[in-house]
Amino acid sequence: MSKFSKSEIDKSLSIAVRSGKVLFGSNTAVKSALTGRAKMIVIASNCPQNIREKIEKYCKLSSIPLLIYPGSSIDLGSVCGKPFIVAALTIRDPGDSNILEFAGGENV
């Protein structure tokens, strides 16, 4: 777990979803990491292992910060205001949030 609290991360994610450009879905996250078109990728702590490994590998290759969200995909979905589970999301533009600061301790 990083030095940031879950509530700080939740607040920043919520602001990023409202004011920035955030794409949902693990397939999108894999593609964005592969092409290097993400500022940051966030994955839920219970993201399926095969997807998590792909995302971690491509993030490392593309030097994209990766944040392991300290909650389940259900928690991540509700923080983002979505009525579905979110295993992974891609931040293309953080908007007014400071979400990119949270990558420091969790970078792979």
C-alpha positions as CSV (number, residue, x, y, z in Angstrom):
1,M,0.0,0.0,0.0
2,S,1.3,3.4,-0.8
3,K,1.7,6.3,1.5
4,F,-1.6,7.8,0.4
5,S,-4.9,7.0,2.0
6,K,-7.7,5.3,0.1
7,S,-10.0,8.3,0.6
8,E,-7.3,10.6,-1.0
9,I,-7.1,8.3,-4.0
10,D,-10.9,8.0,-4.2
11,K,-11.3,11.8,-4.2
12,S,-8.7,12.3,-7.0
13,L,-10.1,9.5,-9.1
14,S,-13.6,11.0,-8.8
15,I,-12.3,14.4,-9.9
16,A,-10.3,12.9,-12.8
17,V,-13.4,11.1,-14.1
18,R,-15.5,14.3,-13.9
19,S,-13.0,16.8,-15.3
20,G,-10.5,14.8,-17.4
21,K,-10.4,12.1,-20.0
22,V,-10.7,8.6,-18.5
23,L,-11.3,5.4,-20.4
24,F,-12.7,2.3,-18.7
25,G,-12.0,-1.4,-19.3
26,S,-9.0,-3.7,-19.2
27,N,-8.8,-4.2,-23.0
28,T,-8.5,-0.4,-23.4
29,A,-5.9,-0.2,-20.6
30,V,-3.8,-2.9,-22.3
31,K,-4.0,-1.1,-25.7
32,S,-3.2,2.3,-24.1
33,A,-0.2,0.8,-22.3
34,L,1.0,-0.9,-25.5
35,T,0.8,2.3,-27.6
36,G,2.0,4.5,-24.8
37,R,-1.1,6.7,-25.0
38,A,-1.9,6.9,-21.3
39,K,-0.7,9.3,-18.6
40,M,-1.5,6.6,-16.0
41,I,-3.3,3.3,-15.6
42,V,-5.2,2.3,-12.5
43,I,-6.1,-1.4,-11.8
44,A,-8.2,-2.8,-9.0
45,S,-6.5,-5.0,-6.4
46,N,-8.6,-7.9,-7.6
47,C,-7.9,-7.4,-11.3
48,P,-7.6,-10.9,-13.0
49,Q,-3.9,-12.0,-12.9
50,N,-3.5,-12.5,-16.6
51,I,-4.8,-9.0,-17.4
52,R,-2.8,-7.5,-14.5
53,E,0.5,-9.1,-15.8
54,K,-0.1,-7.8,-19.4
55,I,-0.8,-4.3,-18.1
56,E,2.2,-4.3,-15.8
57,K,4.5,-5.5,-18.6
58,Y,3.3,-2.9,-21.1
59,C,3.3,-0.1,-18.5
60,K,6.9,-0.9,-17.7
61,L,7.9,-1.0,-21.4
62,S,6.1,2.4,-22.1
63,S,7.2,4.0,-18.8
64,I,3.5,4.6,-17.9
65,P,2.8,4.9,-14.1
66,L,0.6,2.2,-12.7
67,L,-1.5,2.5,-9.6
68,I,-2.8,-0.6,-7.9
69,Y,-6.1,0.7,-6.4
70,P,-6.5,-0.4,-2.8
71,G,-10.0,-1.8,-3.3
72,S,-12.0,-4.2,-5.4
73,S,-13.3,-3.6,-8.9
74,I,-16.7,-3.0,-7.3
75,D,-15.2,-0.2,-5.2
76,L,-13.4,1.3,-8.2
77,G,-16.6,1.3,-10.2
78,S,-18.5,3.1,-7.5
79,V,-15.8,5.7,-6.9
80,C,-15.9,6.5,-10.6
81,G,-19.7,6.8,-10.5
82,K,-20.3,3.8,-12.7
83,P,-23.0,1.2,-12.2
84,F,-20.6,-1.6,-13.2
85,I,-17.3,-3.1,-12.0
86,V,-14.1,-1.5,-13.2
87,A,-11.0,-3.8,-13.2
88,A,-8.9,-1.2,-15.0
89,L,-9.0,2.3,-16.2
90,T,-6.8,4.5,-18.3
91,I,-6.2,8.2,-17.5
92,R,-5.5,10.1,-20.7
93,D,-5.9,13.5,-19.1
94,P,-6.1,13.9,-15.3
95,G,-8.3,17.1,-15.6
96,D,-8.3,19.1,-12.3
97,S,-7.2,16.1,-10.2
98,N,-3.8,15.4,-8.8
99,I,-4.1,11.6,-9.4
100,L,-0.8,11.5,-11.2
101,E,1.0,12.3,-7.9
102,F,-0.2,8.9,-6.5
103,A,1.8,6.9,-9.0
104,G,5.1,7.5,-7.2
105,G,5.0,4.7,-4.7
106,E,3.1,2.2,-6.8
107,N,5.1,2.4,-10.1
108,V,6.2,-1.0,-11.4
